[in-house]
Amino acid sequence: MRRILVTGSADGLGLMAARLLISEGHAVVLHGRNEARAADALAGAPGAAGALSGNLASLAQTDALAEQANADGRRPGNGAQAYADSKLLDVVLAFAVARRWPDVRANAVDPGWVATKMGGAGAPDDLEEGARTQAWLAAGTDPAADVTGRYLFHREEAASHPATTDPATQDGLLAACAELTGAALPGAP
């Protein structure tokens, strides 16, 4: 089985995906934006391998979290536009990694507009299916989930914004990330 970090796993989709992965026998590391939320995640997902804390809105805390998890990730500031931009850039980054390192599985998942704190109680999509898709893809035990460079909605490939597949856009994002962090991904411009 795999060791999987699930960010934002104190509640909502993240917690649901973490529970599914744990039930499948994976070593799941949970995440909360602070110690209290990390404790909430642990309480909500018995059997987790542990929990990390760090507010992804803070670059310093994101760096510390990344160091703890032996990975690197960024999330821009607040606001609806920043959120939308971050989601688009998540897909660009996943596709850039898939293009540059074809032996590494890198995909993006759209859980849909689901009833979480962010989505609101009236959101029409299936919350459980959004979490199932994340867990299914992260585990990769189903041959259909052994893919890379895909944008998935409810376990099916979906169309993404045209910019996500543009190599120049991908390389531009990798260069901007390297400039911001002072560390380039191997093989990145």
N, C-alpha and C positions, 0 to 999 in steps of 0.2 A: 504494500500500500504506500501511499504518498504522504509527505509532510506538506501541509497546506496552511498558509496564512490567510485568514478571512478578515479583511478590514471592516470596520463598522459593524461588528458582530454582537453588540450589546442588545440589539432588538431588530425587528423588521426582517428584511430579506437576508441580511448578513447572518443573523442568528439562525434563521430557518435553514440557510445553506450549510452553516456550520454543523447544526444538528444532523442533517442528512449525511454529511461527510463523516461525522463521528460514527453514526449508525452503520456506515459501510466499512468501518475499521481504519479510517485514515487518522493520522496524527495531526490534529487540527490545532493551530495556534490562533487564539482569538485576539481581538483588538477593541479597545475603547479609547475615546478621546482624552480620558483622564483615568486616574486610578479607580475612582468610583465606578465609571462605566466599564472598565476592564473587569472589576469585581462582579458587576451585573452580568457581563458576558459569561464569566465562569459559572455563576449561579444558574444561568439560563441554559447552559450547554454542558451538562455533566459528562465527564469522560474526555474533555478537551486536554490537549497536551500542555496548555498554559495560556497566559494572556499577556499581551503587551499593551502599553498605554502611550499615547502621543496624539496631540491635536494636529491633524493634517492641515489645518489652516495656518500653522506656524512652521516656517521653514526649519527653524532650529529643532523643534520637536519631531518634525518629519525626518530630519537627518538622524536624530537619536533613535527613532523607531526603525529606520532603515538599517542602521548599524546593528540594532538588536536582532532584526530579522534576516540579516545578511542579504538585503535587497535595497533598492533605491527607488523612491517614488515621490512625486510632487503633486500638490493640489493648489490651484490658484485661490485668490481671496474670495470674499463673499459676493453675493448678488446673483440674480437670475442669469445675467449674461455670462458671468464668470463660470457659473455652474454648467450652462449649456456649452460654453467653450471647452471646459474641462472634459466633458463627455465626448465631444468631437475629437479632442486631442488624445483621449484614451484610445480611441479607435485607430487614429493615425499611428500612435506609438505601437499598438499591438501589431498593426500591419507592417510597420517598419522592422520590428523585431522578426516577424515571420519571414519577411523578404530577405533580410540580412543573415539570419540564422535558421535555415529551413529545418534543421533537426530539433529546434526548440518549438514547442507548441505555444503559440501566442494568438489568442482570439479575443473578441469583444462580445459581450452579452448585453442585450437590451431586455431587461425584465418586464418592460411595459410600464404603463402608468398604474401603479399598484397602491393599495391602501396601507401606506406607512405614515410615519409622522410627516415626512416630506410630501408624499403623494396625497394625503388627506383621506378621510373616511369614504368619500364618494368616488374614489378612483375605480375605473371600470375593469381593469385587467386582473388576471388570476395571480394573486400573491404567491400561492404555493407553487404554481408552475414557474414563476420567475426564479424562485429559490431552487427548484428542482433542476432547472436548466444550468444554473451556476454550479451546483454540486456535480451534476452529470458531466459537465465539461471539465471541471477541475480534476475529478477522479480519473477520467479518461479510460475507464475499464470497458466501456462499450466501444466496439470498433467504430461505430458511427461518430463517437466523440474524439477519435484520434485524428484530429484535423488541426490545421494551423492557417492563420491568415483569413479567418472567417468572422463574419458578424452574424450572431445567432439570436433569434427570438423564439422562445418556446421550443428549443431543440431543433429548429429549422433555420437554414441559412436565409438571411434577409438582405435587402439592398442597403448599402450605407451611402453616406454623402460621397460624391465623386472625389473630393479632395483627399479622402482617406487612402485611396489607392495610388495617388500621385507620388512617384519617387522623390520629386523635388520638394514637395510638401513634407514628406517623411524625413528627408535629410535635413531640411530646415528646422524641424522640431528637434531632431537629435542634436544639431549644432546649438540651438538655443538652450537646450537642457545642459549640454556640456559647458556652455558659457556661464549659465546660472550657477551650476554646482561646482565647476572646476574639475569635473571628472567626466570623461567621455566613455560611452559604452564601447567595448572592444569592437573594432572594425567600423565604428561610426565616423562620420566626417569631422 
